[in-house]
Structure formats: structure tokens, C-alpha cells
Amino acid sequence: MEMLAIPQQNQKRVVDPSLPIGPAPEEGEEETRLLLRFATPRDPALIAKWISYQVIDTERADWRRGYEAAWRYHERQGDLEVPYEHTEGAYPLGRWLSDQRRAYRTGTMNSQRAADLEELGIVWDTADQGFAENLAAARAYFAQHQTLAAPRHATVLDRAVGQWLTNIRRPGGLGKEPERAERRAAALAAIDPDWNPRERGWTVDWQRHYTYLKQVLAAGSRLDDIVPGVTWHGEDIGRWMATQRRDFKRLNDEQQHRLAELGVKPKAPGQRRKTPTKTPATTTSGRDTEAFQRGWTALQQYVQREGTTVIGRGHVERLPDGTSHRTGIWIANTKARRDRLDGEQLRALAHLGIDWAR
């Protein structure tokens, strides 16, 4: 039976209408779309070209990711005042914006990218950017020490944060423009309200020791246990507290109030420091006292890091000053000669959890 052929009409190619979404494609992107549309596994030359656009040209892809992260931050916060250490999801947005400001300053950023960021409210001022990066280091220091009363030699995130804080505490250190100085002071106060203790009438050193005393007490220590020789982050807070009790009346009202809240009271008139009765066998020389302090500091550092007083005889501890201390041998020898230790030394060891010193 003969089949009748049914005439077929030419089929028209129907393309669904579409609306543009997002910014117009940059140079080269339209070509990439065409390659994606027509390339097949049998077109190795086209595939190689596509790879060069999508993989090798990572700078363009990174900028797009950074801009998208900046856009999300702006939508949420309403500005681009992004801390240097901030990450948007897993993307290091704060560092990326720092790189964009650097490109803008050196004239290597094209005008379209600059305009896109300006629409989001970016501030190109490089002085503000340098302050933001140092502020990130200040946050990292505070996270470790719970204070911005850093010694001048302190460093964190490869930045001399101690010297920077010293500089900005000086008159005019926050900048000559009042509005900018006020904004910077507010950013520092948001980290630590006592970031500039001189404004309150005392020194950075006093603020640091006071903060460390609070930390030791919060960790469960008693005031009676904090004797000269007890240190925290390398500071002898026991000796400092004894000085505060002796000179209590010389402190201003706020200092006295803060210490009183911790239970620190002025030394009673006529009260003398109690010293244990020593026999000739327990008398120690200045060199012995210095050696004990060094050993105790190394042991304290070990206990704070490891959370235990169990220490091998061969253990060597690296001290903050860069020297080494044979702490394992020292604690073994000290235990063997504990009858030569005075009361303060025994209490200092007991404070760290050494059972045989109790």
C-alpha cells in the first residue's frame, strides 16, 4: 500500500524572549557566551579558548565575586564601611576592598569599576583605609588580652599595634579633622571603652595590670593567692597589686572604685608585709629568687597553654623574650628542694596547681 506523503511546513525557530539581568557584559563576555553555545566536545580549539576565558582570566572572575560580596554587604548594612578582616561568607571582602582602593590610588582601576563601587558608597580615602587595617589588628589584640592597653612593643597580624596605639593616643593622633577623629575614637571605644586611659587619669600600664587582675580573679583565683611573683601575660600582677594597696590613697576616685569592686583594699596603717620565718637553709640569694621567677614564668606559660601541670623532665619552654628554659628539669629540682622555698614561692606554685606546694 502506497503511503501518501504529507507536506511539511518549514519550522520557524522560536526564541523565548528574555530580559537582561544584571550589568551589561564586559568586553569578551559576549564572545564567551557564543563559545558556550556552539562549542562541543569535538571542537578542541574552541574548548581551549573557552578555558582561557573562564580559568586563565581569574582576575576578572575574582573582581566579579568581590563586587557581588560588596553588593550583598551594602544591601544589608547600607554602606561599605567594611572592617579589613571581615569575610562575606567565605570571601575576604575587607581585604578585597583594600586591594581596590590600592588600585584606585595607583590609577590601575578602570573607570567603570570605580563607578560601580562608588554607587555602593565606597570611600577611597587611603588614610581611612590604613586606619581600618590597624583597627583590625587592634581587634585581634583585644581578642587575646581583653584590653587595648598594649605595651609599645606588642605586635599582631604583622602590625606594630602597640606603637600604633601609642601614636594615636597622643594629641592630634586621630587626625586633624574633628569629624574624622571623632569617628575613629568611636571605633576604638567600640572595641575597648578604656582604649585611652590617659583621658581617665591613669597610665596605660595601670590599665593593663588592672585588666589582667580582673582576668585572674575571673578565672577563679583568690586575692590572697595573688602574691608578688604571680604573673599574667608576662606581667607581675602580684607585685602591682601590692603597690596599689600601699599607694591606695594616691589613686584617683575612679581607680579606687574599680579596685574596691575587685576586693582590693588599702593597706592598713602600720601593717607590714608578712614574711615567713626562715632558717639559714631556706635563705635564698637574689640570683636564686631571679631563677625561681624565671622558672615560675615558664611553668605558668606551659600550664596556660596545655591546661595541665604534668610536664616531662626533658621539656624546654620558649619564653617571650626569645630565650629557652629547661622547665621540666627545673620543676623536678624545685620539688626535690621544696624545703628551701619560702612561703610566697610555695603559694605561687600552688596557684598554678602544683599539689606538693600546698
C-alpha positions as CSV (number, residue, x, y, z in Angstrom):
1,M,0.0,0.0,0.0
2,E,1.4,3.3,-1.1
3,M,1.9,5.8,1.7
4,L,0.9,9.4,1.0
5,A,3.5,12.0,1.7
6,I,2.2,14.7,3.9
7,P,3.8,18.0,3.0
8,Q,5.7,19.6,5.9
9,Q,5.9,23.3,6.5
10,N,9.2,24.8,7.3
11,Q,9.5,25.1,11.1
12,K,10.4,28.5,12.4
13,R,12.9,28.7,15.2
14,V,11.2,30.2,18.2
15,V,13.4,32.0,20.7
16,D,11.8,32.8,24.0
17,P,12.0,36.5,24.8
18,S,14.3,37.3,27.7
19,L,15.1,40.4,29.8
20,P,18.6,41.5,30.7
21,I,19.6,40.7,34.3
22,G,22.4,42.4,36.0
23,P,25.1,44.7,34.4
24,A,25.9,44.6,30.7
25,P,28.5,42.0,29.7
26,E,32.1,43.2,29.8
27,E,34.5,43.1,26.9
28,G,34.9,39.5,25.8
29,E,31.9,38.1,27.7
30,E,29.6,38.0,24.7
31,E,32.2,36.0,22.8
32,T,32.4,33.6,25.8
33,R,28.6,33.1,25.6
34,L,28.8,32.2,21.9
35,L,31.6,29.7,22.6
36,L,29.5,28.1,25.3
37,R,26.5,27.9,22.9
38,F,28.3,26.3,19.9
39,A,31.3,24.5,21.3
40,T,31.0,20.7,21.6
41,P,33.4,18.0,22.8
42,R,34.5,17.7,19.2
43,D,35.7,21.3,19.0
44,P,39.0,21.2,21.0
45,A,40.2,24.6,19.7
46,L,37.0,26.3,20.9
47,I,37.1,24.5,24.2
48,A,40.7,25.6,24.8
49,K,39.6,29.2,24.0
50,W,36.7,28.9,26.4
51,I,39.0,27.6,29.2
52,S,41.3,30.6,28.6
53,Y,38.4,32.9,29.2
54,Q,36.9,31.1,32.2
55,V,40.0,29.8,34.0
56,I,43.1,31.7,33.0
57,D,41.4,35.1,33.3
58,T,41.0,34.7,37.0
59,E,41.3,38.5,37.7
60,R,38.0,39.3,36.1
61,A,36.3,36.4,37.9
62,D,37.7,37.5,41.2
63,W,36.6,41.1,40.7
64,R,33.0,39.9,39.9
65,R,33.0,37.8,43.1
66,G,34.3,40.7,45.1
67,Y,31.7,43.1,43.7
68,E,28.9,40.6,44.4
69,A,30.1,40.3,48.0
70,A,30.3,44.1,48.3
71,W,26.8,44.4,46.9
72,R,25.4,41.9,49.5
73,Y,27.1,43.8,52.3
74,H,25.8,47.1,51.1
75,E,22.3,45.7,50.8
76,R,22.4,44.5,54.4
77,Q,24.4,47.4,56.1
78,G,23.7,50.4,53.8
79,D,27.4,51.3,53.3
80,L,30.8,49.9,52.5
81,E,32.5,50.6,55.8
82,V,33.8,47.0,55.9
83,P,36.4,46.0,58.6
84,Y,39.6,44.9,57.0
85,E,39.3,41.4,58.5
86,H,35.6,40.9,57.5
87,T,34.6,38.0,55.3
88,E,31.3,37.9,53.5
89,G,30.5,34.2,53.7
90,A,33.9,32.7,52.8
91,Y,35.0,35.7,50.7
92,P,37.6,38.1,52.2
93,L,35.7,41.2,51.4
94,G,37.6,43.6,53.6
95,R,40.9,42.6,52.1
96,W,39.4,42.8,48.6
97,L,38.2,46.3,49.1
98,S,41.6,47.3,50.4
99,D,43.1,46.0,47.1
100,Q,40.5,48.0,45.1
101,R,41.5,51.2,47.0
102,R,45.1,50.5,46.2
103,A,44.3,50.0,42.5
104,Y,42.3,53.3,42.5
105,R,45.2,55.1,44.2
106,T,47.8,53.9,41.7
107,G,45.5,54.6,38.7
108,T,45.2,50.9,37.5
109,M,41.4,50.6,38.0
110,N,39.2,51.3,35.0
111,S,36.5,53.9,35.3
112,Q,33.6,51.6,35.1
113,R,34.7,49.5,38.1
114,A,35.3,52.7,40.1
115,A,31.9,54.0,39.2
116,D,30.3,50.7,40.2
117,L,31.9,50.8,43.7
118,E,31.1,54.5,44.1
119,E,27.4,53.6,43.6
120,L,27.8,51.4,46.7
121,G,29.3,54.2,48.7
122,I,33.0,53.2,48.8
123,V,35.3,55.7,50.5
124,W,38.6,56.0,48.6
125,D,40.5,57.8,51.3
126,T,43.7,55.8,51.8
127,A,44.3,57.3,55.3
128,D,41.0,55.8,56.4
129,Q,41.9,52.5,54.9
130,G,45.2,52.4,56.8
131,F,43.4,53.2,60.0
132,A,40.9,50.4,59.2
133,E,43.7,47.8,58.8
134,N,45.3,48.9,62.1
135,L,41.9,48.7,63.7
136,A,41.7,45.1,62.6
137,A,45.0,44.4,64.4
138,A,43.6,46.2,67.5
139,R,40.6,43.9,67.4
140,A,42.8,40.8,67.2
141,Y,44.9,42.1,70.1
142,F,41.8,42.7,72.2
143,A,40.5,39.2,71.5
144,Q,43.7,37.8,73.1
145,H,44.1,40.2,76.0
146,Q,40.7,41.8,76.6
147,T,42.3,45.2,76.6
148,L,43.8,47.7,74.2
149,A,46.3,48.8,76.9
150,A,49.1,47.1,74.8
151,P,52.7,47.6,75.6
152,R,54.6,49.6,73.0
153,H,56.4,46.5,71.6
154,A,53.2,44.5,71.0
155,T,52.6,43.1,67.5
156,V,49.7,41.2,66.0
157,L,48.7,40.4,62.4
158,D,52.2,41.5,61.4
159,R,51.4,45.0,62.6
160,A,53.1,47.0,65.4
161,V,49.8,47.6,67.2
162,G,51.4,48.7,70.4
163,Q,53.3,51.5,68.8
164,W,50.2,52.5,66.7
165,L,48.0,52.7,69.8
166,T,50.7,54.8,71.5
167,N,50.8,57.2,68.5
168,I,47.0,57.7,68.2
169,R,46.7,58.4,71.9
170,R,48.9,61.5,71.5
171,P,47.2,64.9,71.0
172,G,46.1,65.0,67.3
173,G,46.9,61.3,66.9
174,L,43.5,60.6,65.4
175,G,43.8,63.3,62.7
176,K,43.3,67.0,62.5
177,E,39.8,66.8,61.0
178,P,37.4,66.8,64.0
179,E,34.7,64.7,62.4
180,R,37.2,62.0,61.3
181,A,38.9,62.0,64.7
182,E,35.5,61.6,66.5
183,R,34.6,58.7,64.1
184,R,37.9,56.9,64.8
185,A,37.6,57.4,68.5
186,A,34.2,55.8,68.4
187,A,35.5,52.8,66.5
188,L,38.2,52.3,69.1
189,A,35.7,52.7,72.0
190,A,33.5,50.1,70.4
191,I,36.4,47.6,70.9
192,D,37.5,48.9,74.4
193,P,35.9,51.8,76.2
194,D,39.2,52.3,78.1
195,W,41.3,52.3,75.0
196,N,42.8,55.7,76.0
197,P,43.2,55.5,79.8
198,R,45.1,58.8,80.0
199,E,41.7,60.5,79.5
200,R,40.6,58.9,82.7
201,G,43.6,60.0,84.7
202,W,45.9,56.9,84.7
203,T,48.5,55.3,82.6
204,V,48.3,52.5,80.0
205,D,50.5,50.4,82.3
206,W,47.9,50.7,85.1
207,Q,45.1,49.8,82.8
208,R,46.8,46.7,81.6
209,H,47.6,45.4,85.1
210,Y,44.1,46.2,86.3
211,T,42.6,44.2,83.4
212,Y,44.9,41.3,84.0
213,L,44.0,41.3,87.7
214,K,40.3,41.1,86.7
215,Q,41.0,38.2,84.4
216,V,42.9,36.2,87.1
217,L,40.1,36.7,89.6
218,A,37.5,35.8,87.0
219,A,39.4,32.5,86.4
220,G,38.8,31.5,90.0
221,S,41.9,32.8,91.9
222,R,41.5,34.5,95.3
223,L,43.1,37.8,96.2
224,D,45.2,36.1,98.9
225,D,46.7,33.8,96.2
226,I,47.9,36.8,94.1
227,V,51.3,37.5,95.7
228,P,54.4,39.1,94.2
229,G,55.7,36.7,91.6
230,V,52.2,35.8,90.2
231,T,52.2,36.9,86.6
232,W,49.7,37.0,83.7
233,H,50.7,37.5,80.1
234,G,54.2,38.2,81.5
235,E,53.1,41.0,83.9
236,D,53.7,40.6,87.6
237,I,50.3,41.4,88.8
238,G,51.0,40.3,92.4
239,R,53.7,42.9,92.8
240,W,51.5,45.5,91.1
241,M,48.5,44.8,93.4
242,A,50.8,45.1,96.5
243,T,51.8,48.6,95.2
244,Q,48.2,49.6,94.7
245,R,47.3,48.7,98.3
246,R,50.3,50.6,99.6
247,D,49.6,53.7,97.5
248,F,45.8,53.4,97.6
249,K,45.2,57.0,98.8
250,R,47.3,58.4,95.9
251,L,44.9,56.9,93.3
252,N,42.0,58.9,91.9
253,D,38.4,58.2,92.9
254,E,37.7,56.0,89.8
255,Q,40.8,53.9,90.3
256,Q,39.9,53.3,94.0
257,H,36.4,52.4,93.0
258,R,37.5,49.9,90.4
259,L,39.9,48.2,92.7
260,A,37.4,48.2,95.6
261,E,35.0,46.3,93.3
262,L,37.6,43.6,93.0
263,G,38.0,43.5,96.7
264,V,41.4,45.3,96.8
265,K,41.6,47.4,100.0
266,P,44.2,49.8,101.1
267,K,47.0,48.6,103.3
268,A,46.1,49.1,107.0
269,P,48.2,51.7,108.8
270,G,51.2,50.1,110.5
271,Q,50.5,46.8,108.6
272,R,53.7,45.2,107.5
273,R,54.3,42.6,104.9
274,K,54.2,39.2,106.4
275,T,57.4,37.2,105.8
276,P,57.8,33.6,106.8
277,T,60.4,32.8,109.4
278,K,63.4,31.4,107.7
279,T,66.2,29.3,108.8
280,P,69.7,29.5,107.2
281,A,68.7,26.5,105.0
282,T,65.8,28.5,103.4
283,T,67.6,31.8,102.9
284,T,67.8,32.5,99.2
285,S,70.1,34.9,97.3
286,G,68.9,37.4,94.7
287,R,70.1,35.1,92.0
288,D,68.0,32.2,93.4
289,T,65.0,34.4,93.5
290,E,65.5,35.5,89.9
291,A,65.9,31.9,88.8
292,F,62.7,31.0,90.6
293,Q,60.8,33.8,88.9
294,R,62.1,32.7,85.6
295,G,61.1,29.1,86.2
296,W,57.7,30.1,87.5
297,T,57.0,32.2,84.5
298,A,57.9,29.4,82.1
299,L,55.7,26.9,84.1
300,Q,52.8,29.4,84.1
301,Q,53.1,29.8,80.3
302,Y,53.1,26.0,79.9
303,V,50.1,25.5,82.2
304,Q,48.1,28.2,80.5
305,R,48.8,26.6,77.1
306,E,48.5,22.9,77.9
307,G,45.9,23.1,80.8
308,T,48.0,20.7,82.9
309,T,50.9,20.7,85.4
310,V,52.1,17.4,84.1
311,I,55.4,18.2,82.3
312,G,58.1,15.9,81.0
313,R,61.6,16.2,82.5
314,G,63.1,17.0,79.1
315,H,60.6,19.7,78.2
316,V,62.1,23.1,77.2
317,E,59.8,26.1,77.2
318,R,60.4,29.1,74.9
319,L,59.9,32.4,76.9
320,P,58.5,35.6,75.5
321,D,62.0,37.2,75.5
322,G,63.1,34.6,73.0
323,T,65.3,32.6,75.4
324,S,64.8,28.9,76.3
325,H,64.1,27.4,79.8
326,R,64.5,23.8,80.8
327,T,61.3,23.8,82.6
328,G,61.0,20.0,83.1
329,I,64.3,19.8,84.9
330,W,63.5,23.0,86.9
331,I,60.2,21.7,88.3
332,A,61.8,18.4,89.2
333,N,64.7,20.1,91.0
334,T,62.4,22.5,92.7
335,K,60.2,19.7,94.1
336,A,63.3,18.0,95.4
337,R,64.4,21.2,97.2
338,R,60.9,22.4,98.2
339,D,62.1,22.8,101.9
340,R,64.2,25.7,100.7
341,L,61.3,27.6,99.2
342,D,59.7,30.5,101.2
343,G,56.0,30.9,101.7
344,E,55.4,33.2,98.8
345,Q,57.2,30.9,96.4
346,L,55.1,27.9,97.6
347,R,51.9,29.9,97.3
348,A,52.9,30.9,93.8
349,L,53.4,27.3,92.8
350,A,50.2,26.2,94.5
351,H,48.4,28.9,92.5
352,L,49.4,27.1,89.3
353,G,48.0,23.8,90.7
354,I,51.3,22.2,91.9
355,D,49.9,19.8,94.6
356,W,53.2,19.3,96.5
357,A,53.4,23.0,97.1
358,R,50.1,23.3,99.0
